[in-house]
Amino acid sequence: MSDIATLAQVQRPVVSMWARRYSGEDRPFPAPIRNLAPHRMYDGNEIVRWIKARDLGNNEALEESLALHAALDLGGAVDADVVFDGISALLCLKWHLGAQLSEYEPAELLDEADEQDPDDAYLYSELEALGDRLGTFAQYTDQMVDAAYGPKRAFEALLARRARTEPAPYTVAPQCLSLCASIVSALTDSDHHVYVDPGEGPSDLMVALRSALPEYAEPTSVHNETGSRSARLARRRLTVHGWSRRTPPNSGFAPGFELSGPSCFVAQYPSSSAGDHTDAQILSQIDDIAVQMSDDHLAIVLAPASALLDAQSDPDAGRLRSDILRSDRVRAAIRLPEGLLPSRPGTSLALWVLGPASDAVRPIDRWSVVVDMGSRELDAAASEGLVSDVVAAMGDWNSIRAHAFQFGVLTKTSVLLAADKHGLTPARIKQPRTRRFGAELAADILQQSDAIERTQRELRHEPRIQVEYRDADGSLLPTLGQLAASREVKVLSGHRIDPEHIVTDGAVQVLGIAEVLGEIPVGRRGIDRLVFTTGYPHARYTEPGDIVFCSGARFNAMVDHAGSSVVVFPARIIRIADAVSSGLIPDVIAGHLNASGIDARPSGAIRSSATWKRWEVPRVPPNRATVTMDAVDALRRQRATAMQLLTRIEQLTSTLVDGLAHGVLAVGDAPELLQERPARNAS
């Protein structure tokens, strides 16, 4: 189902809804051709024909995209792992050759693979394992690449398809990968540095890094050369993404390995496809990197915060972390927000950035920059600020003093070591602060104070409403259904507006359930007038005095006094023909309905049985209608003025607190004595 959703470019639940809705005799949803628990297999061509016949989905190139999202039906004749590895190898070979694989005979394809991979490090065995079906898979690979517009996208689509059925436990969210890649790109030069991934996983970090490096760059990677299936897949993936390969140390990345020349380690622990590791195992591998690092080496390490930052209950892990800190190579330690591991949303990740310590700084004065981003969204602005802080942290003391850290807190390494048993936590969580100027804030306060004074003068004109009391005459109130039958009111349905046409601050105000229930302020959402006129030629605007209501699980009613709005279904309208002659006052009716408990229902029930036709509606004597409407309008205007006064007081309070917090304002003995004083810590 998920592959069908990806093909049709819809959400996964949409396909399930199609299968339920279109289960009748007229063009039913195709039945699966095979059930391989927990998955069901469908005929891709039949799915494409059905989607096109029903005119569903958002993909206008279904036939062309089918090969990218569908698997070959071999009836189980070839093992699924062999098929996956073989297709990924064919994609890699196609990247090398730059030609249609179907133009080669199977023997020629093996010869080309042997030429590209003479040591059988990543390619040849996978193609050989396909046997006499190599030609069939070569044609299928050509179709995949044509649909994806290149081997790189086809390779990633193949990995994504497998991830939907076999999710990797430590796959990291894209925004985290982008942050790591941005840091590496900012600290290194692809013409001089070699990028090292000591893991055996699919190298998600290296793929993200290649996207962050200049397109014209020809970066070199060193990857773990073990013969494991995941390591061979990683080498094929890096090749397709344009990485050139360099042989790792003879001993691999076992303890005591050595690596010469400018290098940057890009490591994730555990790797995305690996199983669980203890904190001690993770720190031991990081320690192996730190021990062999020279002054032209850097390292960016992504790992669980439990290993890198949190208080350690494991003595071996605590000792290893202390040893790494004493090396003075941990230049930045960053706690990232939770949710960056989709399969483990409660797990917090952390980053260490390792580099050489400055020789100009005494060991006792050396520092690390500690950052806690656990309470912030890792958006583009936050990532940019983090990269800036890390670049400054890697410099000397002069670059540290010249940089205004947005998130980082400069902490001596000796202090971190002393507090390590409690975790590497900054003394404060720094939030970006906008620079404030006292003169500007003082001028704002004066303007806001004047506005408050003017509003207060308006409120001094108190409305005086004369009322008479009397006993109720006991007559029954008319129902809304009766008033509709006598044509004193009309109940109109809202319009079905495409959600994509509703935008913030549109020219034509829309009133939907969110506005009626008070979840969104009236006026925030709207629709472009030209879009409304051309796309909905039979739609109506509201008229002044229309009552807009919603019913069902929740009820509320409001009066649109201005009119010229668009009511969005399922909200509806009560339109009064003549309020003066009928005595039907919109504000009185809306207030009465809201107070009537219309949405009350027994426990367990979804909705009340009181439909709108049975709602009782109050009516005032027609000879009192005009004065009643005037009184209600006066109170509404008074309430609007009072709300305006409250808003302005809140704005004034916010401005004053902002100036006080930034240290650029001081409160005098009287309100008129607000003055500016020399700013301190104003940034």
Beta strands, then each sheet from edge to edge (+ up, - down):
strand 1: 34-36
strand 2: 39-41
strand 3: 194-197
strand 4: 220-223
strand 5: 244-246
strand 6: 263-268
strand 7: 297-304
strand 8: 330-335
strand 9: 349-354
strand 10: 367-372
strand 11: 409-412
strand 12: 489-493
strand 13: 502-504
strand 14: 508-511
strand 15: 525-527
strand 16: 546-550
strand 17: 556-560
strand 18: 566-567
strand 19: 572-576
strand 20: 665-666
strand 21: 675-676
sheet 1: 1+ 2-
sheet 2: 5+ 4+ 3+ 6+ 7+ 9- 8+ 10+ 11-
sheet 3: 12+ 19- 16+ 17-
sheet 4: 13+ 15- 14+ 18+
sheet 5: 20+ 21-
end
